[in-house]
Amino acid sequence: MESNRSNSSNASLVFRLFDENPNSELGILDSPQRPLQAPPPCFEVLPSEVPTSVKYVTEPLNVGGVILLKGRVSTHEVFALGNSDLVPGKYEGGLKLWEGSLDLITALSCEIKVGKLSFAGQRVLELGCGHGLPGIFACQKGAASVHFQDFNAEVLQSLTIPNVNANVQKMPEHLATDTNKNNNLETRFFAGDWGEVHSILPYACKDETEASEMAQLNRGSSYDVILMAETVYSISALPNLCRLIKKCLCTPQGVVYMAAKKYYFGVGGGSRRFLSLVENDGTFSASLVSEVADGSSNVREVWKLLPK
Ligand SMILES: C[S@@+](CC[C@H](N)C(=O)[O-])C[C@H]1O[C@@H](n2cnc3c(N)ncnc32)[C@H](O)[C@@H]1O
């Protein structure tokens, strides 16, 4: 496929990220560390950049009564990697669908039902989107704009954009409902590392000083809702992720919904590790929205962060 970056790996380490079952679609983490290397450049990916050389197929997915179309592409076709590989700092697992994104949609749906959340007219940012299904759910629920961010431009090009097209632009008539049509929607796509991607996000502040100045003005040009699923596995990435949220979230009314495993075995990250960083930082208060302990993997959680 055409890519803005080379597909040839200069990463020194290749780890298994996913489970041993080659047919499994859900990612399972088993990656101990990240290599020290400069992150790839940040840039906006245009919806027209979908590669024609990568085969993309969809299947319907029922997430607690919410019907979404989930795409599937081959990791080998996109990255020239085996289907179960992660290359830290090069490919961060976005082609797999992770359980947390389904937990997140279920939690968002409940929050809407009980009147604690509305996407209507909101600016939404999905960080580490991969398939982008939570962001797509926000599109269907009336968001004004949804911006999708992933480490890999290739993921946005080959999977996220086609998923948005399939679910929002071209939903088949038999699956379309009044709630998943949103005619005044802006969707945009941004590739880059959490340490730098704020520089290209349209509603992000350039630094934390500007973010706190905006907060004092009571409404910055920033995001109302930030969504993220399975983004807190790598300990080394957590400080940048926390700083990025501070630069992007609207204060005081913004909200972050985060789905993650409580603990990622083998890597040390997890929801609790991220939340202790957030707590020390002092900008946000956190509350548990839901917990999934179904025995199929380690405990999974959905958390809500609000500016203090
Ligand atoms: C495990 S995948 C989860 C994908 C998707 N949210 C899901 O739940 O199916 C982690 C995502 O975070 C992104 N990511 C990981 N580390 C990152 C970093 N340092 N900067 C930017 N994005 C990163 C990856 O591109 C990837 O899409």
The ligand as a MOL file (V3000), in Angstrom:
LIG
                    3D

  0  0  0     0  0            999 V3000
M  V30 BEGIN CTAB
M  V30 COUNTS 27 29 0 0 0
M  V30 BEGIN ATOM
M  V30 1 C -4.1030 -1.7020 21.9180 0
M  V30 2 S -4.5230 -0.6180 20.6760 0 CHG=1
M  V30 3 C -6.2360 -0.2290 21.0380 0
M  V30 4 C -7.0040 0.1430 19.8070 0
M  V30 5 C -8.4780 0.4550 20.0190 0
M  V30 6 N -8.6460 1.5910 20.8910 0
M  V30 7 C -9.2380 -0.7350 20.5630 0
M  V30 8 O -9.5510 -0.7410 21.7530 0
M  V30 9 O -9.5300 -1.6630 19.8060 0 CHG=-1
M  V30 10 C -3.6910 0.8490 21.2720 0
M  V30 11 C -3.8950 2.0480 20.3880 0
M  V30 12 O -3.2140 3.1810 20.9490 0
M  V30 13 C -2.3890 3.7810 19.9720 0
M  V30 14 N -1.1130 4.1600 20.6100 0
M  V30 15 C -0.3520 3.3800 21.4040 0
M  V30 16 N 0.7430 4.0460 21.8130 0
M  V30 17 C 0.6570 5.2730 21.2580 0
M  V30 18 C 1.4860 6.4330 21.3100 0
M  V30 19 N 2.6230 6.4520 22.0120 0
M  V30 20 N 1.1050 7.5250 20.6390 0
M  V30 21 C -0.0490 7.5100 19.9120 0
M  V30 22 N -0.8810 6.4640 19.8320 0
M  V30 23 C -0.5300 5.3480 20.4950 0
M  V30 24 C -2.1420 2.7370 18.9130 0
M  V30 25 O -2.0180 3.2700 17.6400 0
M  V30 26 C -3.3460 1.8170 19.0120 0
M  V30 27 O -4.3350 2.1050 18.0880 0
M  V30 END ATOM
M  V30 BEGIN BOND
M  V30 1 1 1 2
M  V30 2 1 2 3
M  V30 3 1 2 10
M  V30 4 1 3 4
M  V30 5 1 4 5
M  V30 6 1 5 6
M  V30 7 1 5 7
M  V30 8 2 7 8
M  V30 9 1 7 9
M  V30 10 1 10 11
M  V30 11 1 11 12
M  V30 12 1 11 26
M  V30 13 1 12 13
M  V30 14 1 13 14
M  V30 15 1 13 24
M  V30 16 1 14 15
M  V30 17 1 14 23
M  V30 18 2 15 16
M  V30 19 1 16 17
M  V30 20 1 17 18
M  V30 21 2 17 23
M  V30 22 1 18 19
M  V30 23 2 18 20
M  V30 24 1 20 21
M  V30 25 2 21 22
M  V30 26 1 22 23
M  V30 27 1 24 25
M  V30 28 1 24 26
M  V30 29 1 26 27
M  V30 END BOND
M  V30 END CTAB
M  END
